[in-house]
Amino acid sequence: MNELVISKSEEGLRIGILKDKTIVELHHEKISEEFSVGDLFLGRIKKIVPGLNAAFVDVGHPRDAFLHYFDLGPQIRSMLKYMRVARSNKNNVTGYLDHIKPLPDINKHGKMEEVFKPNQDVIVQVVKEPISTKGPRLSSEISLPGQYVVLVPFSKTTSISKKIRSSEERRRLRVLAESLKPQNFGMIVRTAAEGKDAATLSQDIFGILDKWKDMTESLLKSKAPIKVLSEQTRATSILRDMLSQGFDAIHTDDAAAYRNIKQFLDSNLPEHSKILKMYKGRMPLFQHLGLERQIKASFGKIVSMANGAYIVIEHTEAMHVIDVNSGSKNLNNNTLEETALKVNMAAADEIVRQLRLRDMGGIIVVDFIDMKRSENRRKLNEYFREIMKPDRARHSILPVSRFGLVQITRQRVRPQLNISTAETCPSCNGSGKIQASILIADEISNNVDFLMRQNKEKKMRILMNPFVASYLTKGFLKSAQWKWFFKYQKWIKIDSDTTLPFTKVKYFNSMGNEIKL
């Protein structure tokens, strides 16, 4: 069972992908996020570096973006010609390229200074988001993704997804693609197109061309650096890419996300609109579905597994290192070889989930428990490759070495997701001391007294850490909550939130609005 969960937070949206109620992917879409993979920018060449055969491009980020010669695409001159025409002649503004005669391909072993000059404008696409101290990585070989196809301006090729194995289906889709492909566009047929008819693919193509036309029209009045075409929201982008795998339910507590997803489903798969649900409960959506607990348990340095084994994850500048440990619960009557294989298989499942959940990229080295038999090492490698197939990021896995090491490379296009599961005391900034717990309760009681007497609140709800909530509600008729009732003749509701630290408390009025103290 696959589920998509979109929840509103103070920073933006949190997006979780669930498989059988277990979270396997977690994404953060920040409100201020300006450089997402797939976005198109009108950039300006800032500096050409002959030694790197590359250029640094101003796209509005504090650090200049990087564009290598190999990422220009063979038809970069045709793209520059189209851009000049679009910006100078309104009559030629169109989503089609049939009025442009393509120029010869650039030399694949050429130099960047042969193509660009400083302060020259260029259309570029973000292929890797800013990571650490590095700016975005760019490409000027533009790809325009739809649900079933990807259009590539000025490309001459038509290709079919390698995941479509049937030779007959591949031939059918190639014939369709060649007949539907707009002039001067290349086309990549996605896995989701398997079994689809010409009308469905044609509708997808026209949708992409509409976006391309909007981008072209924006060039008339755009001045670099500026974003000219935005990728869909992270939620709809995930939905588009994974729609072929199917979702059984989509939950959201954000009205804007609900409208965007409903519009997307109504346009592409109207029969699936019923799986979209709007959550209106008081408890935060992630907490309601039990995801906060899973996240807290999954993002630490040590990740425990059901069989008593655990893995240790260390991050360095150059790579990620994962160590597999059996734990004492697996030391039973089985032989060491059987125990090692059993634990390694279970660890492989958890490691694959962790790679997707944390979006770990680059070089990953896994130190499995040593196994002497070569057939067991081969069995582990085959199993590892099989369970990694659903991962949408490009990856490569080397065979298990004699030392039990597995080397993995995984595509890295976004910063790794890091969530701190250790709480730092806000009162002492981590010095190890915290004010007496009773003072926390006293402070809450003082705030309640102020709000009930001075603000004349008719109804109030308080959100706090579960441990503090338990302390204030413990004891029938003797708890702090009951004392407040007898004192103010109004029932004050206490709710718990596992994401709040001990000393963080939120107060809400009868309208559900937070009261700032």
Protein Blocks (a to p, Z undefined) as FASTA:
>chain_A
ZZddddddfklpaddddeehiafbdcdddfklcbdghiacddddfbdcfklopadddehi
abacdddfklnojalmmmmmmmmmmmmmmklgcfbfklpccdddddfkbcfklmpcghia
cddddfbdcehjbccdddfbdcdddfkbccdehiabdcddfklmblklmmmmmmmmmmmm
cghiacdddfklgopafklmmmmmmmmmmmmmmmmmmmmmgccdddfbdcddfklmmmmm
mmmnopabdcdfbfklmmmmmmmmmmmmmmlmmmpccdfbfbdfklmnommmmmmmmmmm
bdcdfkopacdddddfkbccddddebjmlmcfbdfklmmmmmmmmmmmmmmmmmmmnopg
hjddddddddfblklmmmmmmmmmmmmmmpmbdcddddddfkopacdddddfbdcddddf
bdcdfklnonopacdfklmmmmmmmmmmmmmmmnopabdcddddfklmmmmmgoghkamk
lmmmmmnopacdddddfkbcfklccdddfkopacdZZ
